[in-house]
Amino acid sequence: MCVPGLRPISKTSRTKVGQLRNLPAQLSMTQFESLASGYGNSDALRLLSAGQASRRRLLVLAVVQAARDAGLSSEANVNDALTIMAAAERAAPASVGHVLDHPQVATWAARWLRRFRTAERDRSGLTAELGYLAALSVAAAAAAGIGFEIDLPTGGNTIFLPTLGTALITGGRRITIRGVAGAITIGDRTGSIALTASPGEGPDRWLPTRTVSADEDSQGLRLTIEDGDPYRDGYRLPPAERLADADLARFAALLADAWSWIVRHVPAHALSIRAILRSVVPLRPTVCGRTKHFSATSRWAFGSIAMSMPVDAETLALALVHEVQHAKLGALLDLVDLYRDDNRTRYRAPWRLDPRPLEALMQGTYAHLGVTDFWRARGHDDSPRTRLVQLEFAYWRRQVGEAIGTLRSSGALVPAGEHFVACMARTLRAWDREFTEPGVIATASDITEAAAIVWRLRNLRPEPDEVTELVLAWLRGAACPPLPVARLAGPMAPAAAVTSSPRLAEWIRHMVTAPTLPPADESSIGDRHFLAGEYAAAVASYSEQIRREPASEQAWSCLALALGRDGRSRAAEALTARPELVRGMYLGLGQLAPPTDPADLAEWLAGAHGGVGSM
């Protein structure tokens, strides 16, 4: 039994290319290295898309076989759907491929198979969800322009037809869809809905899928606004309802400006976006009570990204570059093993507060290599915000460099992964001599170091008896003994596992473009001194804040920066490398009067036998 349009690329066919093993036979070394460098040539991008097309078709085939094995085929008209798809492919060979390449097909198939494999199957629910296969056949028939008739099981008051749109139906467990001479109608209890009707006719019972387009230098980009597919919710962020016409027009205008910039300034990323991106899923504008721009990619929806409404064209351009990087690496990982991962070991990703598994670190590193390239290019396009653009470039270049170092030292990379990371590192090194205004590198260093300290305070916990040993040595006036090995504290609370940057880092960014000090309140006095270059006063202010709030991650991280700027390098080094120990000792000594000076504790720890070390 075969499904029309299923022409898989074998993932098991392997060959040795150069010195690397485990590369698929279809992927040349040139193609592999073009992707590993952060971009991807045309042949490599076509191979990634073909691999994902094969994956979607194999998933659909698995659904069909499982439905037949469970006796669900007749209830869901699976055979009729396959017959229609076969007829569509005979009439127009590209029609089935066009429909099965709809990004949410894999999301639907994988979700259906997971539900099917559960111990207690909801037969009626599985049957209703098989209606998606019938809907795919309708879309294929529409693309081919052939006649057909099929009944669809329903599970609600809407019927979504991939690539076509959403029909609002009334009641009934089944509806009938017919195609005659290119005209398609959906029949329910109240009559019929003509799919050729414009919104507002019928009345408003047919909501067609909408697209937006942009063109620059004969390079066109056409994207579907996917705000109807019920399986568009695979991004761990809530999808928006159907966009209002005004919002659609706003997005189209932003896309035109963003695409023009991408084509002119980062043409290699434009190539990737054109080759891969088919649709955008709008997200709700507010998440967790905060209003900001969010974007996401799903490994199960290659060709689609999700995002909230961008605030401007720059935000949209950055999101397109960033998320398509994720899509490329996800598709490559379906073809090539880059690492051995037990899924238990966690690593620091510089842009996150929570420890991450290796795949997430690899994904983030590759995506932020694209982000770094974006800001590099912004520095060459006469941006009016030159210092801020340079700061973003220097900041992300350092972050990606740290992540590459973590990947290399993980011991989990296979030869292909080692070469992949080496290619990323080579791209990053090529930007070493790019523009930097005096002071920008130091400022970027402050931001990254503050974030690293907050991460350690958040995720590393010394054992109580280890802290007690250090406290007793301090009280005896003895030299600092060898320090204990740093260990992760365990899983973070989900609410804390978000991207974040210390408060001072945000003020540093703000000061680059708008040199105004933060408002005068108790928690910002140290920040005001630091930003004014009054580092001794900043040390005193942050120390006082720690006395009031001894667990404050912000105060401890800012104290480390201020100590370094004030010339107290030993204390700054200890507080940067092992802030969890300094804070742990300070909390342990909290009952003493007068209170211990946190900088003195850091200075004492700096004298540890063997050094302060790091994780």
Secondary structure, 3 states (H helix, E strand, C coil): CCCCCCCCCCCCCEEEECCEEEEECCCCHHHHHHHHCCCCCHHHHHHHHHHHHHHHHHHHHHHHHHHHHCCCHHHHCHHHHHHHHHHHHHHCCHHHHHHHCCCHHHHHHHHHHHHHCCCCCCHHHHHHHCHHHHHHHHHHHHHHCCCEEEEEECCCCEEEECCCEEEECCCCCEEEEEEECCEEEEEECCEEEECCCCCCCCCCCEEECEEEEEEECCEEEEEEECCCCCCCCCCCCCECCCCCHHHHHHHHHHHHHHHHHHHHHCHHHHHHHHHHCCEEEEECCEECCEECCCEEECCCCCCEEEECCCCCHHHHHHHHHHHHHHHHHHHHHCCCCCECCCCCCCECCCCCCCCECHHHHHHHHHHHHHHHHHHHHHCCCCCCCHHHHHHHHHHHHHHHHHHHHHHHHCCCECHHHHHHHHHHHHHHHCCCCCCCCCCHHHHHHHHHHHHHHHHHHHHECCCHHHHHHHHHHHHHCCCCCCCCCCCECCCCCHHHCCCCCCHHHHHHHHHHHCCCCCCCCHHHHHHHHHHCCCHHHHHHHHHHHHHHCCCCHHHHHHHHHHHHHCCCHHHHHHHHHCHHHHHHHHHHCCCCCCCCCHHHHHHHHCCCCCCCCCC
